[in-house]
Amino acid sequence: MSRIRVLVVDDSVVARMMLTEALAGDPQIEVVGTAANGRLALAMVEQLAPDLVMMDIVMPVMDGIEAVRALRRRGARLPIIMFTWISAHDAKATFNALAAGATDFVTKPAHMTSAAASIEQLAQELIPRIRALVATPKPAPSAPATPGAAAPVGRSATVIRMATPPQGPARPVRLVVMGASIGGPRALFHIFTKMPRLPVPVVLVQHMPPIFTGQFAERLNHASESTVLEAVGGEELQPGHVYVAPGDHHLELVATAQGACTVLHQGPPVNFSRPSLDPLFCSAARVFAGDLIAVVLTGMGSDGSGGCAAVVAAGGTVLVQDHASSLVWGMPGAVTQAGLAHRVLPLEEIGAAVLATIQRSGGGVASSGGPQ
């Protein structure tokens, strides 16, 4: 099996050294070159044909955002991971890079002078991401999966078991919970910029560090008809509002006399993540029983599977993004392969499916009669 070829681009000699050493710990990854600015990176992409680029943002001559734009203008489709500091300024620049065509980002260790600890942290962050992003080619888009249908050619040869539809009379949808990881910002922007303001609240988890979640919520708020805010804890859920879990905090829901409110805590990471989909989805199933929709989008790992099991057991509906439109089909794939998805849909259809499910159910906060 050929090794994954990585180009490291950063104006800091220390950063280039630490990234190279972090990736050297995986025998299937090879750093084929380094560059100190975006202009050199453009030439080296042409010369070396790497499988993936690690790109700093602030560099002389040509910064990382301009280099990403130039690579995409040239038709380069390889994954580009931005390497950034945790600050409000750098978060803003990182989202500009994602808008320009970057694939994902990781944050620099807080103390780059502590070499051994920083290298280990970078290895844990980067190696699984790189392996997930430089994977086998995605299948061509296909018809939505049906119960018991064999996987189409190009997918794994397993049989996809769809969840049994909720039994009994239709219940009004009163809440939507969503979750995503790698590729999530772009997927969520795609959904919310096309979807009208919903008659129910939405609560979502995007795997992202502190500060970045606030920037993400602010940008989504400007681009969407919904009111999007980073949760601070204690908010009473309101229709038409989207509550984003803050970085490094789990977000759960509890019942109140008025309906339900958010609760934040810093319990142990779940599925290596904080925030995590599972605590949110499980708490939503406890509070709203089957009157909810859970949506799992692109992401690495299996976060969301346990929460979707709780949603299905409570009688709720689970929608997941399909393989072809997912940047990484880890999270939605795990839900699907566990037989917990009611529908597996292209990203383009998810927003409409959420709205149609709410409308068919007669859902909305006004008709809910309060949490279970």
Residue, then its C-alpha position, 0 to 999 in steps of 0.5 A: m500500500s502506497r504511503i500518504r504523501v504530505l506537504v507541510v507549509d509554515d513559515s516557522v521552522v519550529a512548526r515545520m519540524m514539529l509537524t514533520e516529527a508528529l507525522a513521522g510516527d505513522p509508517q503510512i504517512e510520509v512528509v515529502g516536502t516543506a515550504a515557508n510560504g504559500r507561493l513556494a507551496l504552489a510550486m511544490v504541489e505541482q512538483l511533488a503531487p502530494d496527497l494532502v497539504m498542511m497549511d499555516i495561515v499567516m505567512p510572508v509572500m503569500d498567506g495560507i488563505e491566498a494559497v488555498r484560493a490559488l490551488r482551488r482555482r488551478g483545480a487542485r482537489l487534494p485535502i488542505i488542513m489549516f494549522t492555526w492558533i486559538s484566538a478570535h483573530d485566528a478563528k476568523a481567518t480560519f473560517n475565511a480559509l474554509a470559505a476559500g476551499a480549505t478542507d479542515f483545520v487543527t489548532k497549534p499546541a498552546h506551548m509550542t516550546s514544549a516539544a515532546a508534548s506538542i508533537e504527541q498532541l499533534a500526532q493524536e490530532l492529525i494522523p486520524r484526520i489525514r487517514a480519514l481524508v486520504a481514503t478510498p474514492k467516494p462512490a457515485p451518488s446513488a438512490p437512497a437506501t431502502p430497508g434490507a437493500a444491498a450496498p451499491v457497487g463501489r460501497s462496502a459489500t455489507v447490507i444496510r439495515m434501515a431503522t424501523p419507522p416509528q410505530g403508532p400515530a404520528r407525533p408532532v416534531r418539537l425539536v431537531v438535534m444535529g451533529a457533525s465533525i470533519g466537513g461539518p461547517r460547510a455541510l451546515f452552512h449548505i443546509f441552513t442557507k437553504m432552509p427557512r426558519l423552522p417552527v421548532p428549535v434546533v440544537l447542534v454539536q459541531h466538533m470544534p474548539p473554544i472560540f471557534t464555535g462562537q465564530f461559527a455560530e456568528r457566521l451561521n447566524h448572518a447566513s441563515e434565516s434562523t437565529v443562531l447563537e452559541a449556547v451559554g447554558g440556561e437558555e429556554l429553547q425557542p422555535g426558529h433558534v439554533y443553539v450551538a454547543p460551545g467548544d470544550h463543553h457538553l450540551e444537554l437538555v433538561a425539562t422545564a415548566q416552559g419546555a426545555c433549556t440548555v445545560l452545559h458541563q465539562g464532563p469527560p470527553v465522550n467518543f474522544s470529543r467534548p462537545s459530543l453528539d451522544p450526551l445531547f441526543c440522549s438528553a433530547a430523547r429523555v426530554f422530548a421522547g419521540d417528538l424529535i428528529a436527529v441528524v448526523l452529518t459528515g465526520m470521523g469516528s462514531d460519535g452519535s451512534g449511542g445517541c441515535a440508539a436512544v432517539v430510535a428507542a424513544g420513537g424519534t426519527v434519524l436522518v443521516q448524510d450519505h457516503a457520496s456527499s460526506l467528506v468523511w463517512g465515519m459518523p453517519g456511516a456508523v449510525t447507518q451500519a448499526g441499523l439506526a438510520h430511517r433515511v440516508l440522504p445526500l446533503e442537498e436533500i437533508g434540509a428539505a427532508v427535515l422541514a417536510t418531516i416537521q410539516r407532515s407531523g404537524g410539529g411546532v412548539a405550540s402544539s407540543g403540550g410540553p416535554q414528556 
